[in-house]
Amino acid sequence: MKPWIHLDTAQMPDGGGDLRLMRRDTEFSIMAGSIELMNSRLSGSEEALATLAWDRLAGRPGPRILIGGLGMGFTLRAALAVLPANAQVTVAELVPAVVAWARGPLAEVFKGCLDDPRVTVHEGDVSPLIAGAPTAWDAILLDVDNGPEGLTRKANDGLYDLPGLARAQTALRPGGVLAVWSSAPDEGFTRRMRRSGLATEVLRVPARKGGRGGRHVIWLGVRV
């Protein structure tokens, strides 16, 4: 087996540690310490984050979508594949180097999706875009941690607690969807989603395309 090659290191804001971009042959990985945050061979659940949310929006015209976390672009590409030509997609990425990787060593993975005219990239925290925009979004898709807690940045806890869920609900248009990705179940977060008043579904989805291997978790909460 070919060895992993370390391509680059990025510093997380607020003392959150380092992110490392790794490559082995045609496979890429982004690591935080010993934890793999994403892998180019595991795109199924990240794509489902976009497609499942859109399924619940009933094809509404001119949708505005907010994606928290660029990652390897799988959620963004899946969203662009199903959204209409008049959609607007804002991607918030906290680490500028991740955006640079998308246009550099990961360009073959991203396939030019950042150049789609529907896409705006915000280099910064997704939280102000949620808190500062009442009834602005048809969907908010969050994949900024490995689950509903601040793994790479403790400030992200505010996305998943009850006040954070209230802010997300306020930011959604009626019938809008909050979708949250996780590598594992979290019953406490499920209870918080339901307590917040969002009509909540919890889905187990394949990590890989085709349904083989492990499964990840997606929460879908609709503003009623």
Stockholm file with secondary structure:
# STOCKHOLM 1.0

chainA/1-224         MKPWIHLDTAQMPDGGGDLRLMRRDTEFSIMAGSIELMNSRLSGSEEALATLAWDRLAGRPGPRILIGGLGMGFTLRAALAVLPANAQVTVAELVPAVVAWARGPLAEVFKGCLDDPRVTVHEGDVSPLIAGAPTAWDAILLDVDNGPEGLTRKANDGLYDLPGLARAQTALRPGGVLAVWSSAPDEGFTRRMRRSGLATEVLRVPARKGGRGGRHVIWLGVRV
#=GR chainA/1-224 SS CCCCEEEEEEECGGGCCEEEEEEETTEEEEEETTEEEEETTCCHHHHHHHHHHHHTTTTCSSCEEEEECCTTSHHHHHHHHHSCTTCEEEEEESCHHHHHHHHTTTHHHHTTGGGSTTEEEEESCSHHHHHTCTTCEEEEEECSSSSSSCSSCGGGGGGTSHHHHHHHHHHEEEEEEEEEEESSCCHHHHHHHHHTTCEEEEEEEESSTTSCSCEEEEEEEECC
#=GC SS_cons         CCCCEEEEEEECGGGCCEEEEEEETTEEEEEETTEEEEETTCCHHHHHHHHHHHHTTTTCSSCEEEEECCTTSHHHHHHHHHSCTTCEEEEEESCHHHHHHHHTTTHHHHTTGGGSTTEEEEESCSHHHHHTCTTCEEEEEECSSSSSSCSSCGGGGGGTSHHHHHHHHHHEEEEEEEEEEESSCCHHHHHHHHHTTCEEEEEEEESSTTSCSCEEEEEEEECC
//
